């Protein structure tokens, strides 16, 4: 990641980085072309804001998710909140399901977010709030909850390197190599990789080169024009370039087909420069041969000009990518800040926004809480103290000969000691009871059974509510239904209790209006918008004003009909 650095760079790079830091608009097309022809170099310092990086960056180590042991307290809490359990063959739960619905120890962030339950847990405040508080004790430099959310994922999923002794450095800017590496690791489990000599010759030998090469076709600065080279690869990536890479990777069809019109809505700070490089002469058309001629480094010159001359707009490719991002709410702002350097926290939050977009449109690939068991060999990777028996012959973690990805090697035939009493095959299957309570119509809307309404309408949280209001509530907050799907009535009970304790009675107005004998004090609280507390009775009359705890009645399997043996047998009535 970018720090205070000193480089000998071509003048082009000086212009690009200066524009990112100062926002100056000083270079016109003629001056840019003169610099291109002269190919002058200059010694420069690239400053970053003071105190933006603390500590010493830790060398990145790519390890299978189930065998990471960093940030032990956060990892333990995360697995508790996300219902991850340990079995003799690895970890089970919503983070450890591959795209074919099988359990895997070698998972990645993409696998997790493509699971419907992980997405719902991640967006459930009562799960994430304690993790956000915990991560603030893990890192010494977390300033806000948005940054903390990114830090939680970084710590658990090992996305980007941190700094010793305990710094996240969320406001540190990423290089193009950093971001391309992140894009690859988010989407892929640990595996053996090899770098090609041709790519290493272009961008230089580095830890990032191995991962970045796998997704280089999604980089805005390309290798065809030599724009992605050993200088720009380690230069700060702009928000515009990062957005282009994400859109190219996740929304390629939309990027290729989007049409820009005068009515197109997009970020307020971007202008469509259309065929900017042709206007500037970086690309020329030969009528005789009917071909386009492009100067070397033309994309670098183009983006340099865009950053220094914002009134002339940005290239249409970048404009289209940013418009696709706008359509999918990848940036939670009316402005994109396209010409700013992308920070570590911003990069991770871009992925969060992207996967939230996919979740909102229900583009899930798996829906189980646990993946199916497959009798495969243990896939725990070689630890640092063990000898690696196979290596490629390109780049290692320290920049020398060898592989920078730890190679998976065949494991010993002896089984590790089990951490649970029974093997996974002995564990009972958790039945799906969703049909007892709800179904979905052809529009995806949840339709609830009489049994469901009978259960929830007698809880004080829904006192005075109608079935239509309950239906609307759970259609807008459908992640609360996950526990019912697996028959976990106790967990469903807890969610209702927590909502009641936190918010009181959302339908109290109707109770007051239909109960003339309600005390004046309660009416006053309702009219002023105050919530009742858990100790206030929902049925008190003016003759009974003592505080009472909500009454809960045991709800047995017989009351549920032929649903079978539920995991939880206490529900609200």
C-alpha positions as CSV (number, residue, x, y, z in Angstrom):
1,X,0.0,0.0,0.0
2,X,1.0,3.5,-0.7
3,X,3.2,5.3,1.8
4,X,5.7,8.2,1.7
5,X,7.8,7.2,-1.3
6,X,10.5,8.6,-3.5
7,X,10.6,7.6,-7.2
8,X,12.2,8.5,-10.5
9,X,9.1,8.6,-12.7
10,X,8.3,9.7,-16.2
11,X,6.8,13.2,-16.3
12,X,3.4,11.5,-17.2
13,X,3.3,9.8,-13.8
14,X,4.3,13.1,-12.0
15,X,1.2,14.7,-13.6
16,X,-1.1,11.9,-12.7
17,X,0.0,11.7,-9.1
18,X,0.1,15.5,-8.6
19,X,-3.4,15.8,-9.8
20,X,-4.6,13.2,-7.4
21,X,-3.1,15.0,-4.5
22,X,-3.8,18.7,-5.4
23,X,-6.6,18.6,-7.9
24,X,-4.7,21.1,-10.1
25,X,-5.9,21.7,-13.6
26,X,-2.8,22.9,-15.4
27,X,-1.9,20.7,-18.3
28,X,-3.4,21.1,-21.8
29,X,-3.3,18.7,-24.7
30,X,-0.3,20.3,-26.4
31,X,1.8,20.2,-23.3
32,X,0.9,16.6,-22.6
33,X,1.8,15.6,-26.2
34,X,5.2,17.5,-25.9
35,X,5.9,15.6,-22.7
36,X,5.0,12.3,-24.4
37,X,7.5,13.0,-27.2
38,X,10.2,14.2,-24.9
39,X,9.8,11.4,-22.4
40,X,11.4,13.4,-19.7
41,X,12.0,12.1,-16.2
42,X,12.0,14.0,-12.9
43,X,12.8,13.1,-9.3
44,X,9.7,13.6,-7.2
45,X,8.4,13.0,-3.7
46,X,4.8,11.6,-3.3
47,X,3.5,12.8,0.0
48,X,0.5,11.3,1.8
49,X,-1.5,13.0,4.6
50,X,0.3,13.0,7.9
51,X,0.0,9.9,10.2
52,X,-2.0,8.0,7.5
53,X,0.1,4.9,8.0
54,X,1.2,3.6,11.4
55,X,3.4,0.6,12.3
56,X,5.2,-1.7,9.9
57,X,3.2,-3.5,7.2
58,X,3.1,-7.3,7.7
59,X,4.1,-9.5,4.8
60,X,0.9,-11.0,3.3
61,X,0.5,-14.8,3.8
62,X,-2.3,-16.5,1.7
63,X,-3.8,-19.2,3.9
64,X,-7.0,-21.2,3.7
65,X,-9.8,-19.5,5.6
66,X,-10.5,-22.3,8.1
67,X,-6.8,-22.4,9.2
68,X,-6.3,-18.7,9.8
69,X,-5.5,-18.0,13.5
70,X,-4.9,-14.2,13.5
71,X,-7.0,-11.9,15.7
72,X,-8.2,-14.8,17.9
73,X,-10.7,-12.8,20.0
74,X,-12.4,-11.3,16.9
75,X,-12.3,-14.6,15.1
76,X,-13.9,-16.4,18.0
77,X,-16.7,-13.8,18.3
78,X,-17.3,-13.8,14.6
79,X,-17.7,-17.5,14.5
80,X,-20.0,-17.4,17.4
81,X,-22.3,-14.7,15.9
82,X,-22.3,-16.4,12.5
83,X,-23.0,-19.8,13.9
84,X,-19.7,-21.3,12.6
85,X,-18.9,-24.6,14.3
86,X,-15.8,-26.7,14.3
87,X,-15.8,-30.4,13.4
88,X,-13.0,-32.9,12.9
89,X,-12.8,-32.2,9.2
90,X,-12.8,-28.4,9.5
91,X,-15.3,-25.6,9.9
92,X,-19.0,-25.6,9.0
93,X,-21.3,-22.7,8.5
94,X,-22.3,-19.8,6.2
95,X,-18.7,-18.8,5.5
96,X,-17.6,-22.3,4.5
97,X,-20.0,-23.2,1.7
98,X,-18.6,-23.3,-1.9
99,X,-20.7,-22.4,-4.9
100,X,-21.8,-26.0,-5.3
101,X,-23.3,-26.1,-1.8
102,X,-20.5,-28.2,-0.3
103,X,-18.6,-27.6,2.9
104,X,-15.1,-26.2,2.2
105,X,-12.3,-25.1,4.5
106,X,-10.8,-23.2,1.6
107,X,-13.4,-20.5,1.2
108,X,-13.3,-16.8,0.2
109,X,-15.4,-13.7,0.7
110,X,-17.3,-14.3,-2.6
111,X,-18.4,-17.7,-1.4
112,X,-19.6,-16.2,1.8
113,X,-21.6,-13.3,0.3
114,X,-23.1,-15.6,-2.3
115,X,-24.8,-17.5,0.6
116,X,-28.2,-16.0,1.5
117,X,-27.8,-16.6,5.2
118,X,-24.3,-15.0,5.4
119,X,-25.7,-11.9,3.6
120,X,-28.6,-11.7,6.1
121,X,-26.5,-12.2,9.1
122,X,-24.0,-9.6,7.9
123,X,-26.8,-7.0,7.5
124,X,-28.4,-7.9,10.9
125,X,-27.4,-5.1,13.4
126,X,-27.5,-7.4,16.4
127,X,-24.9,-9.6,14.9
128,X,-22.6,-7.0,13.5
129,X,-22.7,-4.4,16.3
130,X,-20.7,-6.5,18.8
131,X,-18.2,-7.3,16.1
132,X,-17.8,-3.7,15.2
133,X,-17.1,-2.9,18.9
134,X,-14.7,-5.8,19.2
135,X,-12.7,-4.8,16.1
136,X,-12.1,-1.4,17.7
137,X,-10.2,-3.2,20.4
138,X,-8.3,-5.3,17.9
139,X,-7.0,-2.3,15.9
140,X,-5.8,0.9,17.5
141,X,-6.8,3.2,14.7
142,X,-10.5,2.6,13.8
143,X,-12.3,5.9,13.7
144,X,-15.9,5.1,12.8
145,X,-18.4,2.2,12.2
146,X,-18.1,2.3,8.5
147,X,-14.4,1.7,8.7
148,X,-14.9,-0.8,11.4
149,X,-17.2,-2.8,9.2
150,X,-14.5,-3.1,6.6
151,X,-11.9,-3.9,9.3
152,X,-14.1,-6.9,10.5
153,X,-14.0,-8.5,7.1
154,X,-10.4,-7.7,6.6
155,X,-9.4,-9.3,9.8
156,X,-11.5,-12.5,9.4
157,X,-11.1,-13.1,5.7
158,X,-7.4,-11.9,5.4
159,X,-8.1,-9.6,2.5
160,X,-5.3,-7.0,2.7
161,X,-2.1,-6.9,4.9
162,X,-2.3,-5.0,8.2
163,X,0.6,-3.4,10.1
164,X,2.3,-4.3,13.3
165,X,1.6,-4.1,16.1
166,X,-2.2,-3.5,15.7
167,X,-3.0,-1.1,12.9
168,X,-5.6,-1.3,10.2
169,X,-4.5,1.8,8.3
170,X,-7.9,2.2,6.7
171,X,-7.1,5.6,5.2
172,X,-3.9,4.4,3.5
173,X,-4.2,4.5,-0.2
174,X,-3.9,1.3,-2.4
175,X,-1.8,0.9,-5.4
176,X,-3.1,-0.6,-8.6
177,X,-1.3,-3.8,-7.7
178,X,-2.9,-3.9,-4.3
179,X,-6.4,-3.5,-5.7
180,X,-6.1,-6.0,-8.5
181,X,-4.7,-8.5,-5.9
182,X,-7.7,-7.8,-3.7
183,X,-10.1,-8.3,-6.5
184,X,-8.6,-11.8,-7.2
185,X,-8.4,-12.9,-3.6
186,X,-12.0,-11.8,-2.8
187,X,-13.2,-14.2,-5.5
188,X,-10.9,-17.1,-5.3
189,X,-9.8,-19.7,-2.7
190,X,-6.2,-20.4,-2.0
191,X,-4.5,-22.3,-4.9
192,X,-1.2,-22.6,-6.6
193,X,-0.5,-19.7,-9.0
194,X,2.4,-18.9,-11.4
195,X,3.4,-15.6,-12.9
196,X,4.5,-15.3,-16.5
197,X,7.8,-13.9,-17.4
198,X,6.2,-11.4,-19.8
199,X,4.0,-9.9,-17.0
200,X,6.9,-9.8,-14.5
201,X,8.9,-7.9,-17.2
202,X,6.2,-5.4,-17.5
203,X,5.2,-4.6,-13.9
204,X,8.2,-5.9,-12.0
205,X,8.7,-8.8,-9.6
206,X,6.5,-8.3,-6.5
207,X,4.1,-10.1,-4.2
208,X,1.1,-8.4,-5.9
209,X,2.1,-9.5,-9.4
210,X,1.1,-13.1,-8.9
211,X,-2.5,-12.3,-8.0
212,X,-2.9,-9.2,-10.2
213,X,-2.0,-11.1,-13.4
214,X,-5.0,-13.4,-12.9
215,X,-7.4,-10.4,-13.3
216,X,-5.3,-8.0,-15.3
217,X,-7.8,-7.9,-18.2
218,X,-10.1,-5.9,-15.8
219,X,-7.5,-3.2,-15.2
220,X,-8.2,0.2,-16.8
221,X,-4.5,0.8,-17.5
222,X,-3.7,-2.1,-19.8
223,X,-0.6,-4.1,-20.7
224,X,-1.4,-3.8,-24.5
225,X,-0.6,-0.1,-24.5
226,X,2.2,-0.6,-21.9
227,X,0.2,1.8,-19.7
228,X,0.3,-0.8,-16.8
229,X,4.0,-1.0,-16.2
230,X,6.5,-1.1,-13.3
231,X,5.8,2.6,-12.5
232,X,2.0,2.7,-12.7
233,X,1.5,-0.8,-11.2
234,X,2.9,0.5,-7.9
235,X,1.2,3.9,-8.2
236,X,-1.9,5.0,-6.3
237,X,-5.1,3.7,-7.9
238,X,-7.9,6.2,-8.4
239,X,-11.5,5.6,-7.5
240,X,-12.5,5.7,-11.2
241,X,-10.0,3.0,-12.1
242,X,-11.2,0.8,-9.2
243,X,-14.8,1.2,-10.2
244,X,-13.9,0.3,-13.7
245,X,-12.3,-2.9,-12.6
246,X,-15.2,-3.9,-10.4
247,X,-17.8,-3.2,-13.1
248,X,-15.8,-5.0,-15.7
249,X,-15.5,-8.0,-13.4
250,X,-19.0,-8.2,-12.0
251,X,-21.2,-6.4,-14.5
252,X,-19.5,-7.0,-17.9
253,X,-22.7,-7.4,-19.9
254,X,-24.1,-4.2,-18.6
255,X,-20.9,-2.3,-19.1
256,X,-20.7,-3.4,-22.7
257,X,-24.4,-2.7,-23.5
258,X,-25.1,0.5,-21.5
259,X,-26.2,3.5,-23.7
260,X,-25.5,7.0,-22.5
261,X,-28.2,9.5,-23.4
262,X,-29.0,13.1,-22.2
263,X,-31.3,11.6,-19.7
264,X,-28.8,9.2,-18.1
265,X,-28.5,9.6,-14.4
266,X,-25.1,9.3,-12.8
267,X,-22.7,10.9,-10.3
268,X,-22.8,14.7,-10.2
269,X,-19.1,15.2,-10.5
270,X,-18.4,13.4,-13.8
271,X,-18.6,14.6,-17.4
272,X,-18.6,12.4,-20.4
273,X,-15.5,13.3,-22.4
274,X,-16.6,10.7,-25.1
275,X,-13.7,9.9,-27.5
276,X,-11.3,12.0,-25.6
277,X,-8.1,10.2,-26.7
278,X,-9.0,10.8,-30.4
279,X,-9.6,14.5,-29.7
280,X,-6.2,14.7,-28.0
281,X,-4.4,12.8,-30.7
282,X,-3.4,9.8,-28.6
283,X,-5.5,7.7,-31.1
284,X,-5.6,8.5,-34.8
285,X,-7.5,7.0,-37.7
286,X,-5.7,6.1,-40.9
287,X,-8.2,6.5,-43.7
288,X,-6.0,4.7,-46.2
289,X,-5.6,1.5,-44.1
290,X,-8.8,2.0,-42.2
291,X,-7.1,1.3,-38.9
292,X,-6.6,3.1,-35.6
293,X,-3.1,4.0,-34.5
294,X,-2.5,4.3,-30.8
295,X,0.7,5.7,-29.3
296,X,2.4,3.7,-26.5
297,X,1.1,4.6,-23.0
298,X,-2.0,6.2,-24.5
299,X,-4.3,5.2,-21.7
300,X,-1.8,6.6,-19.2
301,X,-1.8,9.9,-21.0
302,X,-5.5,9.9,-21.3
303,X,-6.1,9.4,-17.6
304,X,-3.4,11.9,-16.8
305,X,-5.2,14.5,-18.9
306,X,-8.6,13.6,-17.4
307,X,-7.3,14.1,-13.9
308,X,-5.7,17.4,-14.7
309,X,-8.5,18.8,-16.8
310,X,-11.8,17.8,-15.2
311,X,-13.9,20.3,-17.1
312,X,-13.1,18.3,-20.3
313,X,-14.6,15.2,-18.8
314,X,-13.4,11.6,-18.5
315,X,-13.1,8.9,-21.1
316,X,-16.4,7.3,-22.1
317,X,-15.2,3.9,-20.9
318,X,-14.7,5.3,-17.4
319,X,-17.9,7.3,-17.6
320,X,-19.9,4.2,-18.5
321,X,-18.3,2.2,-15.7
322,X,-19.1,4.9,-13.2
323,X,-22.7,5.1,-14.5
324,X,-23.1,1.3,-14.0
325,X,-21.7,1.8,-10.5
326,X,-24.3,4.5,-9.9
327,X,-27.1,2.2,-11.0
328,X,-26.0,-0.4,-8.5
329,X,-25.3,2.0,-5.6
330,X,-21.6,1.1,-5.3
331,X,-20.8,4.5,-3.9
332,X,-23.2,5.8,-1.2
333,X,-22.9,9.4,-2.4
334,X,-24.1,11.7,-5.1
335,X,-20.4,12.4,-6.0
336,X,-18.0,9.7,-7.0
337,X,-14.7,11.5,-6.1
338,X,-13.4,9.6,-9.1
339,X,-10.1,11.5,-9.1
340,X,-9.1,10.7,-5.5
341,X,-6.8,7.9,-4.4
342,X,-8.7,4.8,-3.2
343,X,-8.2,3.9,0.4
344,X,-8.1,0.5,2.0
345,X,-11.3,1.0,3.9
346,X,-13.0,2.4,0.8
347,X,-11.9,-0.5,-1.3
348,X,-13.4,-3.1,1.1
349,X,-16.6,-1.1,1.5
350,X,-16.9,-1.0,-2.3
351,X,-17.1,-4.8,-2.2
352,X,-19.6,-4.7,0.6
353,X,-21.8,-2.3,-1.4
354,X,-21.5,-4.5,-4.4
355,X,-22.5,-7.7,-2.6
356,X,-25.4,-5.8,-0.9
357,X,-26.6,-4.9,-4.4
358,X,-26.5,-8.6,-5.4
359,X,-28.2,-9.5,-2.1
360,X,-31.0,-7.0,-2.6
361,X,-31.7,-8.5,-6.0
362,X,-31.5,-12.0,-4.5
363,X,-28.6,-13.2,-6.8
364,X,-27.6,-15.9,-4.3
365,X,-25.9,-19.1,-5.4
366,X,-26.3,-21.0,-2.1
367,X,-29.0,-20.9,0.6
368,X,-27.9,-23.5,3.2
369,X,-26.6,-22.7,6.7
370,X,-24.1,-25.6,6.3
371,X,-22.6,-27.1,3.2
372,X,-22.9,-30.8,2.3
373,X,-20.1,-33.0,3.6
374,X,-17.9,-34.5,1.0
375,X,-15.3,-37.2,1.9
376,X,-12.3,-35.4,0.6
377,X,-8.8,-35.3,1.8
378,X,-8.0,-32.7,4.4
379,X,-7.0,-29.5,2.7
380,X,-5.1,-27.8,5.4
381,X,-2.2,-26.0,3.8
382,X,1.4,-26.3,4.8
383,X,2.3,-24.1,7.7
384,X,5.4,-21.9,7.7
385,X,7.5,-24.3,9.8
386,X,6.8,-27.2,7.5
387,X,8.7,-28.0,4.4
388,X,7.0,-27.2,1.1
389,X,7.6,-30.1,-1.2
390,X,6.4,-28.5,-4.4
391,X,7.2,-25.0,-5.7
392,X,6.8,-23.2,-8.9
393,X,9.9,-21.4,-10.2
394,X,8.8,-17.8,-10.4
395,X,8.1,-15.5,-7.4
396,X,8.0,-16.2,-3.6
397,X,6.6,-14.1,-0.8
398,X,9.9,-12.4,-0.2
399,X,10.5,-11.5,-3.9
400,X,13.0,-14.3,-4.6
401,X,12.8,-17.6,-6.4
402,X,9.8,-19.8,-5.6
403,X,6.0,-19.5,-5.4
404,X,4.3,-16.6,-3.7
405,X,1.2,-18.7,-3.1
406,X,1.6,-21.5,-0.6
407,X,1.3,-24.7,-2.4
408,X,-1.2,-27.3,-1.3
409,X,0.5,-30.6,-0.7
410,X,-0.8,-34.1,0.1
411,X,-1.6,-34.4,3.8
412,X,-0.6,-37.3,6.1
413,X,-3.0,-40.2,6.4
414,X,-3.3,-39.8,10.1
415,X,-6.5,-38.0,11.2
416,X,-6.2,-35.0,13.6
417,X,-8.0,-35.4,17.0
418,X,-11.6,-34.5,16.8
419,X,-12.8,-31.3,18.5
420,X,-16.3,-32.6,18.7
421,X,-17.8,-35.7,20.3
422,X,-19.4,-37.0,17.1
423,X,-18.3,-37.0,13.5
424,X,-20.2,-34.9,11.0
425,X,-22.0,-38.0,9.8
426,X,-23.4,-38.6,13.3
427,X,-24.9,-35.2,13.6
428,X,-28.7,-35.0,13.1
429,X,-30.0,-33.1,10.1
430,X,-31.7,-29.9,10.8
431,X,-35.2,-30.0,9.2
432,X,-36.6,-27.2,7.2
433,X,-39.8,-26.0,8.7
434,X,-40.5,-22.9,6.6
435,X,-43.6,-24.5,5.0
436,X,-45.1,-24.6,8.5
437,X,-45.1,-20.9,8.6
438,X,-44.7,-19.3,5.2
439,X,-44.3,-19.6,1.5
440,X,-43.5,-17.3,-1.4
441,X,-45.8,-16.3,-4.3
442,X,-44.6,-15.9,-7.9
443,X,-43.4,-12.3,-7.2
444,X,-41.2,-13.5,-4.3
445,X,-43.5,-12.0,-1.6
446,X,-43.8,-14.0,1.6
447,X,-47.3,-15.4,2.3
448,X,-47.8,-16.5,5.9
449,X,-49.9,-19.3,7.4
450,X,-52.5,-18.9,10.1
451,X,-50.2,-20.8,12.4
452,X,-47.6,-18.0,11.9
453,X,-50.0,-15.2,12.6
454,X,-51.3,-16.9,15.7
455,X,-47.8,-17.2,17.0
456,X,-46.6,-13.6,16.4
457,X,-49.8,-11.6,17.0
458,X,-49.9,-12.7,20.6
459,X,-46.4,-11.3,21.2
460,X,-46.4,-7.8,22.9
461,X,-44.2,-6.5,20.1
462,X,-47.2,-6.8,17.7
463,X,-49.9,-5.9,20.2
464,X,-52.8,-4.3,18.3
465,X,-51.2,-5.0,14.8
466,X,-53.2,-6.5,11.9
467,X,-52.1,-9.5,9.8
468,X,-51.4,-7.1,6.9
469,X,-49.0,-5.1,9.1
470,X,-47.3,-8.2,10.3
471,X,-47.0,-9.4,6.7
472,X,-45.5,-6.1,5.6
473,X,-43.1,-6.1,8.5
474,X,-41.6,-9.5,7.7
475,X,-41.5,-8.9,4.0
476,X,-39.4,-5.8,4.7
477,X,-37.3,-7.7,7.3
478,X,-37.2,-11.2,5.9
479,X,-33.8,-12.1,7.4
480,X,-35.8,-12.7,10.7
481,X,-37.4,-15.7,8.9
482,X,-34.1,-17.6,8.6
483,X,-34.4,-19.2,12.0
484,X,-37.9,-20.5,11.2
485,X,-36.6,-22.2,8.1
486,X,-34.5,-24.4,10.3
487,X,-37.0,-24.8,13.1
488,X,-35.0,-22.7,15.5
489,X,-38.0,-21.2,17.4
490,X,-35.8,-20.2,20.3
491,X,-33.7,-18.0,18.1
492,X,-36.9,-16.5,16.4
493,X,-38.2,-15.9,20.0
494,X,-34.9,-14.0,20.9
495,X,-35.2,-11.8,17.8
496,X,-38.8,-10.7,18.8
497,X,-37.8,-10.1,22.4
498,X,-34.8,-8.0,21.3
499,X,-37.0,-6.0,19.0
500,X,-39.5,-5.4,21.8
501,X,-36.8,-4.5,24.3
502,X,-35.2,-2.1,21.8
503,X,-38.3,-0.5,20.3
504,X,-41.2,-1.1,22.6
505,X,-44.6,-1.5,20.9
506,X,-44.7,-0.1,17.3
507,X,-48.5,-0.5,17.2
508,X,-49.2,1.0,20.6
509,X,-51.3,3.8,19.1
510,X,-53.9,1.3,18.0
511,X,-54.0,-0.3,21.5
512,X,-54.5,3.1,23.1
513,X,-57.3,4.1,20.7
514,X,-59.1,0.8,21.2
515,X,-58.7,0.8,25.0
516,X,-60.4,4.0,26.5
517,X,-59.3,3.0,30.0
518,X,-55.6,3.3,29.2
519,X,-53.8,5.6,31.7
520,X,-53.2,9.2,30.9
521,X,-49.5,8.7,31.4
522,X,-49.3,6.0,28.7
523,X,-51.3,8.2,26.3
524,X,-49.0,11.0,26.8
525,X,-45.9,8.9,26.1
526,X,-47.5,7.6,22.9
527,X,-48.4,11.1,21.6
528,X,-44.9,12.3,22.2
529,X,-43.4,9.4,20.3
530,X,-41.8,7.7,23.3
531,X,-41.4,4.0,23.2
532,X,-42.7,1.9,26.1
533,X,-40.2,-0.1,28.0
534,X,-40.2,-3.9,28.3
535,X,-41.6,-3.7,31.8
536,X,-44.8,-1.9,30.7
537,X,-47.9,-4.2,30.3
538,X,-49.7,-4.1,27.0
539,X,-53.0,-4.7,28.6
540,X,-53.0,-2.4,31.7
541,X,-56.2,-0.5,32.3
542,X,-56.5,2.6,34.5
543,X,-57.3,0.3,37.5
544,X,-54.1,-1.6,36.9
545,X,-51.0,0.5,36.5
546,X,-48.4,-1.7,38.0
547,X,-45.4,-2.6,35.8
548,X,-45.4,-6.2,34.6
549,X,-43.0,-8.3,32.5
550,X,-44.5,-9.5,29.2
551,X,-46.1,-12.9,29.6
552,X,-44.8,-15.8,27.6
553,X,-46.5,-19.1,27.3
554,X,-44.9,-22.4,26.4
555,X,-45.8,-23.3,22.8
556,X,-45.4,-27.0,22.2
557,X,-45.0,-29.2,19.2
558,X,-48.6,-30.3,19.6
559,X,-49.6,-26.7,19.0
560,X,-47.7,-26.6,15.7
561,X,-49.4,-29.6,14.2
562,X,-47.4,-32.3,12.4
563,X,-44.2,-30.3,12.0
564,X,-42.1,-32.8,13.8
565,X,-39.5,-32.2,16.5
566,X,-38.5,-28.5,16.4
567,X,-35.1,-27.4,17.6
568,X,-36.7,-24.8,19.9
569,X,-40.0,-25.6,21.6
570,X,-40.6,-22.3,23.4
571,X,-42.4,-19.7,21.3
572,X,-44.4,-16.6,22.0
573,X,-48.1,-16.7,22.6
